[in-house]
Amino acid sequence: MKNCCYVLFALMAVVCNAQNKQVLYGLKETPQSVLLNPGIEVPQKVHFGIPFLSQIHVNAGSSGVTVFDIFGASDLDINQRIRSKIFELSDKDFFTATQQLELFNIGWRSKGDIYFSGGIYQELDFISYFPRDLAILAWEGNRDYLDYPFDLGQLSVTADLTTVYHFGVNKQLANRLTVGVRGKVYSNMLNISSTNNTGTFTTSLDTDGVNIYDHTVTDANVTVQTSGVASLEEKNGAGEVAGSVLGRAFFGGNLGVGIDIGATYHVSDRITATASVLDIGAVFHTKDVETYNAEGSYTLNGIELIFPPLNQGEATIPYFGNLEDEIEEEIPIDTLTSGYTRWRPLKVNASAEYGFGNIFGGGECDCRNPGASQTWQQAVGVQYYAIARPKGPQMAGTIYYRRTFTEGLSAKATYTVDSFSASNVGLGVVANVGKLNMFLAADNLLTYGNIAKAKSVSLQLGFNIIIDE
């Protein structure tokens, strides 16, 4: 259990945006856009992703605090800054980190005008909500919080390391409608999750005169589920651990299945609507599973000291040791090895776009490439994004401007309002040099003068080979 906690808190220590790729979404000039909408219009006949370089994506964010808030220049010492942020944040604030590395990607158009695509990518997805009550208890102690029920249910964290194998089909059904579907097989390498916890911890004055204080845990039910973690305790050194984890990437981990669906519809010659639903699926954890559960209620009146603040240093250690021993004795931690199922974080994208200016592309019919369609030189649009999370969906709204400069150069500028910021400006550029396709996308550009002040950062880049003829 302690080793599991070490792994959990190590993940929480990652510089902590959900998986929104608002800049890349709808940029059909790059093959990776079909992963965000299986029903996007695909202009090329064939594409090959350059292995390990076709898509690199990193994304980290915190909804309520920045690195600068804690470590930036200030007249306040760091302890005062930490305390201030603990009380500013709520249990709905969160820290996230996501990362994707595409290992392999390929696509081709058949004689029947069906575009097939498939590949493999690795993904890390981490989110932790801020356990405000527990942070106050640890930092302040409970001297000034008698009869206050500290909520154990505020602990909510999930972390997944997964390899995804996917294969999709995309078909233009009519001049106005293109649809697509993508099947996925997940090979999960590591999972740690602790959600839907309940219970309270309360300190009150003892009424029977035996001791000064009573410490009461009421209706506690705290669960930590893990898979792929327990067996790592038997490994010697980082090399063996890395080898064991990577071995699960090729169908050696806990397996799951899912699908993506999407569509593009031309409402008129100038107005286009798109939508996609991604990761409708689950992973079934049956291998190397350990679940730790602590459940029950108890009142501790054998320790007379008040719970001291965390920042008093070594003086707190004996108390913490006694308290931990008492809790484990009264509410034992059960270790279970039964399997469990984790649903993938469902994602929804939608957009509406108005095109104007000149027209690029094949118009209503391009006999050399039936999948191609006309592209307005300029367009403005709106996008919606949502992702399912343990404490409810997280959503974002985007307005954007897209421009095609030449057949081989296009760009998209975005303005996004999300859980992190109301001033997220992003920019993406796609360029073709011969058959080499390159893209670069980033957001929160206004903070790049001092990245420590950003609540979220995101960067995507990739290199592909595209054949249009």
LINJO-V316849 format. One record per helix or strand of 3 or more residues. SS is the DSSP state (helix for helix, strand for strand). FROM is the first residue (numbers start at 1). TO is the last residue. Records with the same first field share a line. If there is no record, write none. Layout:
SS->FROM-TO ; FROM-TO
This chain:
helix->2-12 ; 33-36 ; 67-71 ; 78-88 ; 132-140 ; 152-154 ; 230-234 ; 237-247 ; 310-330 ; 445-453
strand->46-49 ; 56-62 ; 94-109 ; 114-129 ; 157-172 ; 177-194 ; 198-205 ; 213-227 ; 254-266 ; 271-285 ; 289-300 ; 333-336 ; 340-343 ; 347-360 ; 375-387 ; 394-406 ; 409-417 ; 424-433 ; 436-442 ; 456-467
